[in-house]
Amino acid sequence: METDAISIRTPEINWTPASSIYGESVLHDGKEIVFIKQLTNRLEKGKGVSYLIKFIPPEAKIIRTVAVARSDEHVYILEGGHCYRNGEQRLFPGDYVLNPEGHPHANLANIETVALVICTGATDDVKEITVIEPKP
């Protein structure tokens, strides 16, 4: 049994473009819009994964992510937030979301957003990351 604590200085970790994981589908006009900082990956030990995710939407646009949780996914908004389809903000820094295993879900970000994501097992099965227009 592993009993040592894991300490990470997150400012010293580089943001990794999400295109390195999901391919060019997460680029917008050839530009990176989603980034990840891997904190832990303990899947080989039957444990989970933790990471920071950053969304940088193009001006006046929304990044839409559609996924299915492959394990319980805990999301804590650190900066920015998620919005409704019309662009009105609905989640703010300090807000928390639990997507239980098997839960299909989506998030919309129209402002730069950073969240801490902790999965109790495998990460989400991401179906789509696209840029959309706000709906009035």
N, CA, C and O atoms as a MOPAC input file, in Angstrom:
PM7 MOZYME 1SCF
protein

 N      0.84800 1    -1.18200 1     0.00000 1
 C      0.00000 1     0.00000 1     0.00000 1
 C      0.89300 1     1.24500 1     0.00000 1
 O      1.82600 1     1.36600 1     0.79400 1
 N      0.58200 1     2.14600 1    -0.89800 1
 C      1.33000 1     3.40000 1    -1.00400 1
 C      0.86600 1     4.36000 1     0.08800 1
 O     -0.32500 1     4.64700 1     0.20900 1
 N      1.81800 1     4.85300 1     0.88100 1
 C      1.44900 1     5.74500 1     1.97700 1
 C      2.11800 1     7.10500 1     1.90000 1
 O      1.83500 1     7.97800 1     2.72100 1
 N      2.99900 1     7.30300 1     0.92700 1
 C      3.67400 1     8.59500 1     0.80200 1
 C      2.77200 1     9.61100 1     0.11600 1
 O      2.08100 1     9.30100 1    -0.85500 1
 N      2.79700 1    10.81800 1     0.63800 1
 C      2.03100 1    11.91100 1     0.02400 1
 C      2.69000 1    12.31200 1    -1.29200 1
 O      3.89600 1    12.14700 1    -1.47600 1
 N      1.88700 1    12.83500 1    -2.18900 1
 C      2.37700 1    13.36000 1    -3.46300 1
 C      2.19500 1    14.86700 1    -3.41800 1
 O      1.07900 1    15.35800 1    -3.25200 1
 N      3.29100 1    15.60100 1    -3.56700 1
 C      3.23200 1    17.06600 1    -3.58500 1
 C      3.70700 1    17.55700 1    -4.94300 1
 O      4.71500 1    17.08500 1    -5.46800 1
 N      2.97900 1    18.49700 1    -5.49900 1
 C      3.29200 1    19.01200 1    -6.83600 1
 C      3.20600 1    20.52700 1    -6.80400 1
 O      2.24200 1    21.08700 1    -6.28200 1
 N      4.19700 1    21.18400 1    -7.35400 1
 C      4.16700 1    22.64100 1    -7.50100 1
 C      3.57600 1    22.92300 1    -8.88500 1
 O      4.29300 1    22.94400 1    -9.88400 1
 N      2.26700 1    23.13900 1    -8.92600 1
 C      1.58000 1    23.27100 1   -10.21800 1
 C      2.09500 1    24.41200 1   -11.08800 1
 O      2.06700 1    24.27100 1   -12.31100 1
 N      2.57200 1    25.55000 1   -10.53200 1
 C      3.09000 1    26.58800 1   -11.42300 1
 C      4.31900 1    26.13500 1   -12.22000 1
 O      4.64600 1    26.72600 1   -13.24900 1
 N      4.99800 1    25.08500 1   -11.74300 1
 C      6.19700 1    24.60200 1   -12.42300 1
 C      5.88800 1    23.57600 1   -13.51200 1
 O      6.78500 1    23.16700 1   -14.24900 1
 N      4.64200 1    23.16300 1   -13.61800 1
 C      4.23800 1    22.20900 1   -14.65400 1
 C      3.75500 1    22.99900 1   -15.86500 1
 O      2.98400 1    23.94900 1   -15.73000 1
 N      4.21200 1    22.59900 1   -17.04500 1
 C      3.76800 1    23.26500 1   -18.27200 1
 C      2.36500 1    22.80000 1   -18.65500 1
 O      1.97900 1    21.65900 1   -18.40300 1
 N      1.61300 1    23.71400 1   -19.27100 1
 C      0.32200 1    23.34900 1   -19.85500 1
 C      0.60200 1    22.54200 1   -21.12000 1
 O      1.41900 1    22.94200 1   -21.94900 1
 N     -0.07600 1    21.41300 1   -21.26300 1
 C      0.04900 1    20.57000 1   -22.45200 1
 C     -1.15100 1    20.82200 1   -23.34800 1
 O     -2.28700 1    20.74900 1   -22.87800 1
 N     -0.93300 1    21.12100 1   -24.63600 1
 C     -2.07600 1    21.29800 1   -25.53400 1
 C     -2.92100 1    20.01900 1   -25.58400 1
 O     -2.38500 1    18.92100 1   -25.73200 1
 N     -4.22200 1    20.16600 1   -25.46300 1
 C     -5.12300 1    19.00700 1   -25.49000 1
 C     -5.10300 1    18.30300 1   -26.83700 1
 O     -5.50900 1    17.14600 1   -26.93500 1
 N     -4.63600 1    18.98700 1   -27.87800 1
 C     -4.55300 1    18.34300 1   -29.19300 1
 C     -3.58200 1    17.16200 1   -29.15600 1
 O     -3.68700 1    16.26000 1   -29.98800 1
 N     -2.64000 1    17.14900 1   -28.20900 1
 C     -1.71600 1    16.01800 1   -28.09200 1
 C     -2.44100 1    14.76400 1   -27.59600 1
 O     -1.93900 1    13.65000 1   -27.74800 1
 N     -3.62300 1    14.95000 1   -27.00300 1
 C     -4.42600 1    13.83100 1   -26.50600 1
 C     -5.58800 1    13.53200 1   -27.45400 1
 O     -5.83700 1    12.37700 1   -27.79700 1
 N     -6.29900 1    14.58600 1   -27.87300 1
 C     -7.54000 1    14.42100 1   -28.63600 1
 C     -7.39000 1    14.68100 1   -30.12600 1
 O     -8.34700 1    14.49600 1   -30.87800 1
 N     -6.22200 1    15.10300 1   -30.56700 1
 C     -6.00600 1    15.36000 1   -31.98500 1
 C     -6.44100 1    16.75700 1   -32.39500 1
 O     -6.80200 1    17.58800 1   -31.56200 1
 N     -6.39800 1    16.98900 1   -33.68200 1
 C     -6.65500 1    18.32400 1   -34.22800 1
 C     -8.09400 1    18.79500 1   -34.06600 1
 O     -8.38900 1    19.96500 1   -34.30800 1
 N     -8.98500 1    17.91300 1   -33.66300 1
 C    -10.39000 1    18.31700 1   -33.49900 1
 C    -10.55300 1    19.37200 1   -32.41200 1
 O    -11.56800 1    20.06700 1   -32.38000 1
 N     -9.57300 1    19.50700 1   -31.51900 1
 C     -9.67600 1    20.51200 1   -30.45500 1
 C     -8.97500 1    21.81900 1   -30.81500 1
 O     -8.83200 1    22.70000 1   -29.96700 1
 N     -8.54000 1    21.94800 1   -32.05800 1
 C     -7.97600 1    23.20900 1   -32.53100 1
 C     -9.08800 1    24.05900 1   -33.11600 1
 O    -10.06100 1    23.53300 1   -33.65600 1
 N     -8.94500 1    25.36700 1   -33.00900 1
 C     -9.88800 1    26.28200 1   -33.65300 1
 C     -9.07800 1    27.21500 1   -34.54100 1
 O     -8.23900 1    27.97600 1   -34.05800 1
 N     -9.33500 1    27.15000 1   -35.83500 1
 C     -8.55900 1    27.92300 1   -36.81200 1
 C     -7.06600 1    27.68900 1   -36.61400 1
 O     -6.26600 1    28.61900 1   -36.71700 1
 N     -6.69500 1    26.44000 1   -36.33000 1
 C     -5.30000 1    26.06900 1   -36.15200 1
 C     -4.69400 1    26.46000 1   -34.81800 1
 O     -3.49600 1    26.27400 1   -34.60600 1
 N     -5.50000 1    27.00000 1   -33.91500 1
 C     -4.99800 1    27.49700 1   -32.62800 1
 C     -5.46100 1    26.59800 1   -31.48300 1
 O     -6.60100 1    26.13200 1   -31.46800 1
 N     -4.55900 1    26.35900 1   -30.52100 1
 C     -4.89800 1    25.57400 1   -29.32800 1
 C     -5.88500 1    26.35700 1   -28.46800 1
 O     -5.70200 1    27.55200 1   -28.23700 1
 N     -6.93200 1    25.68200 1   -27.99400 1
 C     -7.93700 1    26.34500 1   -27.15300 1
 C     -8.19000 1    25.60500 1   -25.84100 1
 O     -8.87100 1    26.12400 1   -24.95600 1
 N     -7.64000 1    24.38500 1   -25.71300 1
 C     -7.79800 1    23.59400 1   -24.49400 1
 C     -6.41700 1    23.06200 1   -24.09500 1
 O     -5.66700 1    22.55100 1   -24.92600 1
 N     -6.09900 1    23.19700 1   -22.79400 1
 C     -4.80100 1    22.77900 1   -22.27900 1
 C     -4.99100 1    21.97700 1   -20.99900 1
 O     -5.97800 1    22.14900 1   -20.28400 1
 N     -4.02600 1    21.09200 1   -20.72000 1
 C     -4.11000 1    20.22500 1   -19.54500 1
 C     -2.77500 1    20.23300 1   -18.79900 1
 O     -1.70900 1    20.26500 1   -19.41400 1
 N     -2.85000 1    20.20500 1   -17.45700 1
 C     -1.69000 1    19.96700 1   -16.59300 1
 C     -1.98000 1    18.68300 1   -15.83200 1
 O     -2.79700 1    18.67100 1   -14.91200 1
 N     -1.31000 1    17.60300 1   -16.21600 1
 C     -1.49800 1    16.32000 1   -15.52800 1
 C     -0.89200 1    16.41800 1   -14.13400 1
 O      0.27700 1    16.77700 1   -13.99300 1
 N     -1.66500 1    16.10800 1   -13.11500 1
 C     -1.16500 1    16.12500 1   -11.74000 1
 C     -0.79300 1    14.71600 1   -11.29200 1
 O      0.34000 1    14.46700 1   -10.87900 1
 N     -1.74200 1    13.80700 1   -11.37400 1
 C     -1.46400 1    12.41200 1   -11.02400 1
 C     -2.16200 1    11.48700 1   -12.00400 1
 O     -3.19900 1    11.82300 1   -12.57700 1
 N     -1.56900 1    10.31000 1   -12.18400 1
 C     -2.18500 1     9.24800 1   -12.97000 1
 C     -1.82000 1     7.94400 1   -12.27100 1
 O     -0.70500 1     7.43900 1   -12.40500 1
 N     -2.78000 1     7.41200 1   -11.52700 1
 C     -2.54000 1     6.20700 1   -10.73500 1
 C     -3.39800 1     5.04500 1   -11.23400 1
 O     -3.74100 1     4.14000 1   -10.47200 1
 N     -3.74000 1     5.08400 1   -12.52300 1
 C     -4.59400 1     4.04100 1   -13.09200 1
 C     -3.94600 1     2.66200 1   -12.99700 1
 O     -4.63700 1     1.66800 1   -12.77200 1
 N     -2.62300 1     2.59100 1   -13.16600 1
 C     -1.93500 1     1.29600 1   -13.09100 1
 C     -2.03600 1     0.67100 1   -11.70200 1
 O     -1.85100 1    -0.53600 1   -11.54500 1
 N     -2.33000 1     1.49200 1   -10.69800 1
 C     -2.48500 1     0.99600 1    -9.32200 1
 C     -3.95800 1     0.82500 1    -8.96400 1
 O     -4.30100 1     0.62200 1    -7.79900 1
 N     -4.83000 1     0.90900 1    -9.97600 1
 C     -6.25900 1     0.77000 1    -9.73200 1
 C     -6.88800 1     2.00400 1    -9.12200 1
 O     -7.98700 1     1.94500 1    -8.57000 1
 N     -6.19200 1     3.11600 1    -9.22300 1
 C     -6.67100 1     4.37700 1    -8.65200 1
 C     -7.07000 1     5.31800 1    -9.77900 1
 O     -7.29200 1     4.87700 1   -10.90700 1
 N     -7.16400 1     6.59800 1    -9.48400 1
 C     -7.67200 1     7.55600 1   -10.45900 1
 C     -6.63700 1     8.49900 1   -11.03600 1
 O     -5.43300 1     8.24600 1   -11.01200 1
 N     -7.16200 1     9.60200 1   -11.55700 1
 C     -6.38800 1    10.59700 1   -12.29300 1
 C     -6.80800 1    11.97500 1   -11.79400 1
 O     -7.97200 1    12.20100 1   -11.46400 1
 N     -5.83900 1    12.89400 1   -11.74500 1
 C     -6.19100 1    14.28500 1   -11.44800 1
 C     -5.42000 1    15.20000 1   -12.38600 1
 O     -4.27000 1    14.93300 1   -12.73800 1
 N     -6.07800 1    16.28700 1   -12.78500 1
 C     -5.43800 1    17.23200 1   -13.69100 1
 C     -6.13900 1    18.57800 1   -13.61400 1
 O     -7.27300 1    18.68700 1   -13.14700 1
 N     -5.43700 1    19.59200 1   -14.08200 1
 C     -6.03500 1    20.90300 1   -14.29600 1
 C     -6.36200 1    21.00400 1   -15.77200 1
 O     -5.59200 1    20.54100 1   -16.61400 1
 N     -7.49500 1    21.60600 1   -16.09200 1
 C     -7.85900 1    21.83300 1   -17.48700 1
 C     -8.14900 1    23.31100 1   -17.67700 1
 O     -8.78500 1    23.95400 1   -16.84100 1
 N     -7.66400 1    23.83800 1   -18.80300 1
 C     -7.87300 1    25.25800 1   -19.11000 1
 C     -8.53900 1    25.37100 1   -20.47900 1
 O     -8.08300 1    24.78400 1   -21.46100 1
 N     -9.62700 1    26.13700 1   -20.52100 1
 C    -10.33000 1    26.44100 1   -21.76600 1
 C    -10.07600 1    27.90700 1   -22.10000 1
 O    -10.26400 1    28.78100 1   -21.25400 1
 N     -9.65100 1    28.17400 1   -23.32900 1
 C     -9.45700 1    29.55100 1   -23.79200 1
 C    -10.30700 1    29.72600 1   -25.05000 1
 O     -9.82300 1    29.51500 1   -26.16200 1
 N    -11.57100 1    30.11100 1   -24.87800 1
 C    -12.46100 1    30.21700 1   -26.04100 1
 C    -12.10700 1    31.42100 1   -26.91500 1
 O    -11.65700 1    32.45100 1   -26.41300 1
 N    -12.31300 1    31.28000 1   -28.22500 1
 C    -12.16000 1    32.44000 1   -29.10300 1
 C    -13.17100 1    33.51900 1   -28.69800 1
 O    -14.22600 1    33.21600 1   -28.14000 1
 N    -12.84000 1    34.75400 1   -28.98000 1
 C    -13.72000 1    35.87000 1   -28.60500 1
 C    -15.12600 1    35.67700 1   -29.16700 1
 O    -15.29700 1    35.33600 1   -30.33800 1
 N    -16.12700 1    35.89800 1   -28.31900 1
 C    -17.55300 1    35.82300 1   -28.66500 1
 C    -17.98700 1    34.41600 1   -29.08700 1
 O    -18.99700 1    34.26400 1   -29.77400 1
 N    -17.23400 1    33.38600 1   -28.68200 1
 C    -17.57300 1    31.99500 1   -29.00200 1
 C    -17.62600 1    31.19000 1   -27.70600 1
 O    -17.25100 1    31.67300 1   -26.63800 1
 N    -18.09800 1    29.95500 1   -27.82800 1
 C    -18.22000 1    29.03500 1   -26.69700 1
 C    -17.51200 1    27.73000 1   -27.05600 1
 O    -17.68700 1    27.20800 1   -28.15600 1
 N    -16.71300 1    27.20600 1   -26.12300 1
 C    -16.16300 1    25.85800 1   -26.28900 1
 C    -17.15300 1    24.88800 1   -25.64900 1
 O    -17.49300 1    25.00900 1   -24.47200 1
 N    -17.61000 1    23.91600 1   -26.45700 1
 C    -18.54000 1    22.89600 1   -25.95200 1
 C    -17.80100 1    21.56100 1   -25.86600 1
 O    -17.18900 1    21.11100 1   -26.83500 1
 N    -17.86900 1    20.94500 1   -24.70400 1
 C    -17.30100 1    19.61300 1   -24.49700 1
 C    -18.44700 1    18.66500 1   -24.17700 1
 O    -19.26800 1    18.94400 1   -23.30200 1
 N    -18.50000 1    17.54300 1   -24.88900 1
 C    -19.51000 1    16.51200 1   -24.65900 1
 C    -18.76000 1    15.22900 1   -24.30700 1
 O    -17.83700 1    14.82700 1   -25.01500 1
 N    -19.16400 1    14.58900 1   -23.20300 1
 C    -18.43600 1    13.41200 1   -22.73500 1
 C    -19.35200 1    12.49400 1   -21.93100 1
 O    -20.46700 1    12.85900 1   -21.55900 1
 N    -18.84600 1    11.29800 1   -21.67800 1
 C    -19.50300 1    10.35200 1   -20.77700 1
 C    -18.48100 1     9.99000 1   -19.70200 1
 O    -17.35200 1     9.61300 1   -20.01500 1
 N    -18.87500 1    10.10300 1   -18.45100 1
 C    -17.96700 1     9.79900 1   -17.34200 1
 C    -17.71700 1     8.29500 1   -17.27800 1
 O    -18.65600 1     7.50700 1   -17.16800 1
 N    -16.43600 1     7.90000 1   -17.34600 1
 C    -16.08400 1     6.48200 1   -17.22100 1
 C    -15.79600 1     6.09300 1   -15.77200 1
 O    -15.61300 1     4.91800 1   -15.45500 1
 N    -15.75900 1     7.09400 1   -14.90500 1
 C    -15.67600 1     6.90100 1   -13.45200 1
 C    -16.26200 1     8.17000 1   -12.84700 1
 O    -16.54800 1     9.12700 1   -13.56800 1
 N    -16.44200 1     8.18500 1   -11.54000 1
 C    -16.92400 1     9.42200 1   -10.92000 1
 C    -15.92400 1    10.53500 1   -11.21800 1
 O    -14.72300 1    10.38000 1   -10.99600 1
 N    -16.43000 1    11.65400 1   -11.72300 1
 C    -15.58200 1    12.79100 1   -12.09200 1
 C    -15.98000 1    13.98700 1   -11.23600 1
 O    -17.11700 1    14.45500 1   -11.29000 1
 N    -15.03100 1    14.47200 1   -10.44800 1
 C    -15.23500 1    15.64200 1    -9.59900 1
 C    -14.59300 1    16.83800 1   -10.29500 1
 O    -13.42700 1    16.77700 1   -10.68400 1
 N    -15.34900 1    17.92600 1   -10.45400 1
 C    -14.85200 1    19.12900 1   -11.13400 1
 C    -15.02800 1    20.31200 1   -10.19000 1
 O    -16.12600 1    20.56800 1    -9.69600 1
 N    -13.93500 1    21.03000 1    -9.94500 1
 C    -13.96000 1    22.20400 1    -9.08000 1
 C    -13.45700 1    23.39000 1    -9.90000 1
 O    -12.31100 1    23.39700 1   -10.35100 1
 N    -14.30800 1    24.38200 1   -10.08900 1
 C    -13.95900 1    25.55300 1   -10.90000 1
 C    -13.02200 1    26.45500 1   -10.09600 1
 O    -13.37200 1    26.91200 1    -9.00800 1
 N    -11.83900 1    26.70600 1   -10.63500 1
 C    -10.85700 1    27.57300 1    -9.98100 1
 C    -10.91800 1    29.00000 1   -10.51200 1
 O    -10.85000 1    29.95800 1    -9.74100 1
 N    -11.04700 1    29.14000 1   -11.82400 1
 C    -11.11000 1    30.45400 1   -12.48100 1
 C    -12.13900 1    30.38200 1   -13.59800 1
 O    -12.35200 1    29.32100 1   -14.18400 1
 N    -12.77600 1    31.50800 1   -13.89200 1
 C    -13.73600 1    31.55200 1   -15.00200 1
 C    -15.04800 1    30.89800 1   -14.62600 1
 O    -15.64700 1    31.23800 1   -13.60500 1
 N    -15.50100 1    29.95700 1   -15.44900 1
 C    -16.74700 1    29.26300 1   -15.17100 1
 C    -17.37500 1    28.70300 1   -16.43100 1
 O    -16.86200 1    28.88500 1   -17.53400 1
 N    -18.48800 1    28.02200 1   -16.25100 1
 C    -19.25000 1    27.46700 1   -17.37100 1
 C    -20.46300 1    28.35100 1   -17.61400 1
 O    -20.87700 1    29.11800 1   -16.74500 1
 N    -21.02400 1    28.23000 1   -18.81000 1
 C    -22.14200 1    29.09600 1   -19.17200 1
 C    -23.28400 1    28.28500 1   -19.76900 1
 O    -23.14400 1    27.09800 1   -20.06500 1
 N    -24.41600 1    28.96000 1   -19.93800 1
 C    -25.54300 1    28.41700 1   -20.68900 1
 C    -25.28100 1    28.63700 1   -22.17600 1
 O    -24.32800 1    29.32200 1   -22.54900 1
 N    -26.12100 1    28.06000 1   -23.01200 1
 C    -25.98100 1    28.17000 1   -24.47400 1
 C    -26.03800 1    29.62200 1   -24.94100 1
 O    -25.45800 1    29.95900 1   -25.97300 1
 N    -26.73500 1    30.49400 1   -24.18900 1
 C    -26.82700 1    31.90800 1   -24.58200 1
 C    -25.62100 1    32.71700 1   -24.10400 1
 O    -25.53200 1    33.91300 1   -24.38000 1
 N    -24.69200 1    32.07600 1   -23.38900 1
 C    -23.49200 1    32.75100 1   -22.92000 1
 C    -23.57000 1    33.25000 1   -21.48900 1
 O    -22.56000 1    33.68200 1   -20.93300 1
 N    -24.75800 1    33.19800 1   -20.87600 1
 C    -24.89900 1    33.64100 1   -19.48300 1
 C    -24.16100 1    32.65900 1   -18.56700 1
 O    -24.35600 1    31.44700 1   -18.66300 1
 N    -23.32200 1    33.18500 1   -17.68900 1
 C    -22.53300 1    32.32900 1   -16.81100 1
 C    -23.43200 1    31.61100 1   -15.80900 1
 O    -24.33400 1    32.21600 1   -15.23000 1
 N    -23.17500 1    30.28900 1   -15.60200 1
 C    -23.96500 1    29.49100 1   -14.66200 1
 C    -23.12600 1    28.84500 1   -13.56700 1
 O    -23.65500 1    28.51900 1   -12.50400 1
 N    -21.83600 1    28.65400 1   -13.80100 1
 C    -20.93000 1    28.14200 1   -12.77500 1
 C    -19.78800 1    29.13200 1   -12.60300 1
 O    -19.29700 1    29.70400 1   -13.57500 1
 N    -19.37300 1    29.32700 1   -11.36400 1
 C    -18.40200 1    30.36500 1   -11.02000 1
 C    -17.24300 1    29.75400 1   -10.23500 1
 O    -17.33800 1    28.60900 1    -9.79300 1
 N    -16.13600 1    30.50900 1   -10.05300 1
 C    -15.04700 1    29.99800 1    -9.22600 1
 C    -15.57700 1    29.57500 1    -7.85200 1
 O    -16.33900 1    30.29700 1    -7.21000 1
 N    -15.15400 1    28.39600 1    -7.42700 1
 C    -15.62700 1    27.84100 1    -6.16200 1
 C    -16.76700 1    26.85900 1    -6.32700 1
 O    -17.08300 1    26.12600 1    -5.39000 1
 N    -17.39800 1    26.82400 1    -7.49900 1
 C    -18.48500 1    25.86900 1    -7.73200 1
 C    -17.91500 1    24.47200 1    -7.99800 1
 O    -16.79100 1    24.31700 1    -8.47400 1
 N    -18.72900 1    23.46300 1    -7.67400 1
 C    -18.32900 1    22.06000 1    -7.75700 1
 C    -19.38700 1    21.27600 1    -8.52200 1
 O    -20.58400 1    21.52800 1    -8.39100 1
 N    -18.91900 1    20.31400 1    -9.33100 1
 C    -19.81500 1    19.43800 1   -10.09100 1
 C    -19.33200 1    17.99800 1    -9.91600 1
 O    -18.12900 1    17.73700 1    -9.96000 1
 N    -20.26100 1    17.06900 1    -9.72000 1
 C    -19.94700 1    15.64000 1    -9.73700 1
 C    -20.67500 1    15.02000 1   -10.91700 1
 O    -21.90300 1    15.06700 1   -10.99300 1
 N    -19.91200 1    14.43800 1   -11.83800 1
 C    -20.47900 1    13.66100 1   -12.93700 1
 C    -20.25800 1    12.19100 1   -12.58400 1
 O    -19.14100 1    11.69100 1   -12.71700 1
 N    -21.31800 1    11.47900 1   -12.13000 1
 C    -21.14600 1    10.08700 1   -11.72400 1
 C    -20.81200 1     9.18200 1   -12.91000 1
 O    -21.12300 1     9.50300 1   -14.05700 1
 N    -20.18900 1     8.07400 1   -12.62300 1
 C    -19.82700 1     7.11100 1   -13.66000 1
 C    -21.04100 1     6.79600 1   -14.53200 1
 O    -22.13100 1     6.53400 1   -14.02500 1
 N    -20.83600 1     6.82600 1   -15.85600 1
 C    -21.89400 1     6.54200 1   -16.81700 1
 C    -22.71400 1     7.74700 1   -17.22700 1
 O    -23.52300 1     7.65800 1   -18.15000 1
 N    -22.52000 1     8.87300 1   -16.55800 1
 C    -23.32900 1    10.07700 1   -16.81300 1
 C    -22.86900 1    10.80800 1   -18.07700 1
 O    -21.73000 1    11.27100 1   -18.14300 1
 N    -23.75900 1    10.91600 1   -19.09500 1
 C    -23.43000 1    11.75900 1   -20.24800 1
 C    -23.58400 1    13.22000 1   -19.82700 1
 O    -24.55800 1    13.57400 1   -19.16100 1
 N    -22.64600 1    14.05400 1   -20.20400 1
 C    -22.69200 1    15.45100 1   -19.77400 1
 C    -21.98400 1    16.34500 1   -20.78300 1
 O    -21.28800 1    15.88000 1   -21.68500 1
 N    -22.18700 1    17.64000 1   -20.59800 1
 C    -21.54000 1    18.63500 1   -21.45500 1
 C    -21.16700 1    19.82400 1   -20.59100 1
 O    -21.76000 1    20.05600 1   -19.53700 1
 N    -20.17600 1    20.57400 1   -21.04900 1
 C    -19.91200 1    21.85800 1   -20.42200 1
 C    -19.66200 1    22.87200 1   -21.51400 1
 O    -19.18400 1    22.54500 1   -22.60000 1
 N    -19.99600 1    24.10100 1   -21.20300 1
 C    -19.83800 1    25.21700 1   -22.13700 1
 C    -19.00500 1    26.28100 1   -21.44500 1
 O    -19.28700 1    26.65800 1   -20.30800 1
 N    -17.97100 1    26.76800 1   -22.13600 1
 C    -17.11500 1    27.81700 1   -21.57200 1
 C    -16.97000 1    28.94300 1   -22.58600 1
 O    -16.51200 1    28.72700 1   -23.70800 1
 N    -17.36500 1    30.14500 1   -22.18000 1
 C    -17.21800 1    31.30300 1   -23.06800 1
 C    -16.22400 1    32.32400 1   -22.52000 1
 O    -16.01300 1    33.37500 1   -23.12500 1
 N    -15.61000 1    32.01500 1   -21.37000 1
 C    -14.53200 1    32.83500 1   -20.82000 1
 C    -13.39300 1    31.89400 1   -20.43000 1
 O    -13.61000 1    30.70100 1   -20.21500 1
 N    -12.18400 1    32.43800 1   -20.34000 1
 C    -11.06300 1    31.58600 1   -19.94400 1
 C    -11.38900 1    30.94100 1   -18.60500 1
 O    -11.76100 1    31.61700 1   -17.64600 1
 N    -11.24400 1    29.62800 1   -18.55900 1
 C    -11.67000 1    28.84800 1   -17.40100 1
 C    -10.60200 1    27.82900 1   -17.03700 1
 O    -10.02900 1    27.17500 1   -17.90800 1
 N    -10.33900 1    27.70100 1   -15.74000 1
 C     -9.44100 1    26.66400 1   -15.22700 1
 C    -10.21000 1    25.87500 1   -14.17400 1
 O    -10.84500 1    26.45100 1   -13.29000 1
 N    -10.14600 1    24.54600 1   -14.27900 1
 C    -10.83200 1    23.67700 1   -13.31900 1
 C     -9.90200 1    22.55100 1   -12.88400 1
 O     -9.05200 1    22.09400 1   -13.64900 1
 N    -10.07900 1    22.11800 1   -11.64600 1
 C     -9.42100 1    20.92100 1   -11.13600 1
 C    -10.37300 1    19.75900 1   -11.37800 1
 O    -11.53700 1    19.80700 1   -10.98100 1
 N     -9.86700 1    18.70700 1   -12.03500 1
 C    -10.67900 1    17.52800 1   -12.33700 1
 C    -10.04100 1    16.32600 1   -11.64900 1
 O     -8.84500 1    16.07300 1   -11.79400 1
 N    -10.85700 1    15.59200 1   -10.90000 1
 C    -10.38500 1    14.38300 1   -10.22600 1
 C    -11.32400 1    13.24800 1   -10.61400 1
 O    -12.52600 1    13.30500 1   -10.35500 1
 N    -10.76300 1    12.22100 1   -11.23300 1
 C    -11.53500 1    11.04500 1   -11.63700 1
 C    -11.13400 1     9.88400 1   -10.73000 1
 O     -9.94800 1     9.65700 1   -10.49000 1
 N    -12.12500 1     9.15300 1   -10.22900 1
 C    -11.83900 1     8.04300 1    -9.32400 1
 C    -11.28300 1     6.82800 1   -10.06100 1
 O    -10.78600 1     5.89100 1    -9.43500 1
 N    -11.36500 1     6.84400 1   -11.37100 1
 C    -10.82400 1     5.79000 1   -12.23000 1
 C    -10.44800 1     6.42900 1   -13.55200 1
 O     -9.78100 1     7.46400 1   -13.58400 1
 N    -10.87500 1     5.81200 1   -14.63900 1
 C    -10.54900 1     6.31600 1   -15.97400 1
 C    -11.16400 1     7.69200 1   -16.21300 1
 O    -12.19900 1     8.03500 1   -15.64200 1
 N    -10.50500 1     8.46700 1   -17.06500 1
 C    -11.02400 1     9.78100 1   -17.44200 1
 C    -12.22000 1     9.62500 1   -18.37300 1
 O    -12.50800 1     8.53200 1   -18.86100 1
 N    -12.90800 1    10.73500 1   -18.60900 1
 C    -14.09800 1    10.73800 1   -19.46700 1
 C    -13.82200 1    10.18300 1   -20.85600 1
 O    -12.70800 1    10.26700 1   -21.37500 1
 N    -14.85700 1     9.62100 1   -21.43400 1
 C    -14.86600 1     9.30300 1   -22.86200 1
 C    -15.36100 1    10.56700 1   -23.55800 1
 O    -16.56400 1    10.81500 1   -23.63400 1
 N    -14.42200 1    11.35900 1   -24.06400 1
 C    -14.76900 1    12.64100 1   -24.68600 1
 C    -15.28700 1    12.37200 1   -26.09200 1
 O    -14.58400 1    11.80200 1   -26.92700 1
 N    -16.52000 1    12.78700 1   -26.34500 1
 C    -17.16200 1    12.58200 1   -27.64100 1
 C    -16.90000 1    13.74400 1   -28.58900 1
 O    -16.82500 1    13.56000 1   -29.80400 1
 N    -16.76000 1    14.95400 1   -28.02000 1
 C    -16.65100 1    16.13700 1   -28.87700 1
 C    -16.11300 1    17.31900 1   -28.07700 1
 O    -16.51400 1    17.54600 1   -26.93500 1
 N    -15.20500 1    18.06200 1   -28.69000 1
 C    -14.79900 1    19.38100 1   -28.20000 1
 C    -14.85000 1    20.29200 1   -29.41700 1
 O    -14.04800 1    20.15700 1   -30.34100 1
 N    -15.80200 1    21.22100 1   -29.40800 1
 C    -15.99300 1    22.09100 1   -30.56900 1
 C    -16.22000 1    23.52800 1   -30.12100 1
 O    -16.49100 1    23.80300 1   -28.95200 1
 N    -16.10200 1    24.42700 1   -31.07700 1
 C    -16.40400 1    25.83800 1   -30.84200 1
 C    -17.74800 1    26.13100 1   -31.48500 1
 O    -17.97900 1    25.80400 1   -32.65000 1
 N    -18.63500 1    26.75400 1   -30.70900 1
 C    -19.97300 1    27.06800 1   -31.20700 1
 C    -20.27900 1    28.54300 1   -30.97200 1
 O    -19.59600 1    29.22500 1   -30.20800 1
 N    -21.31000 1    29.01200 1   -31.64000 1
 C    -21.80900 1    30.38000 1   -31.45700 1
 C    -22.81600 1    30.39000 1   -30.31100 1
 O    -23.57200 1    29.43200 1   -30.15400 1
 N    -22.84000 1    31.44900 1   -29.51300 1
 C    -23.90300 1    31.55600 1   -28.50700 1
 C    -25.26300 1    31.64800 1   -29.18900 1
 O    -25.38400 1    32.20500 1   -30.28000 1
 N    -26.27600 1    31.10100 1   -28.54200 1
 C    -27.65400 1    31.21300 1   -29.04300 1
 C    -28.34400 1    32.31800 1   -28.27100 1
 O    -28.25100 1    32.36400 1   -27.04400 1
 N    -29.03800 1    33.21400 1   -28.97100 1
 C    -29.74300 1    34.29700 1   -28.25200 1
 C    -30.85200 1    33.77200 1   -27.35900 1
 O    -31.53100 1    34.55400 1   -26.69400 1

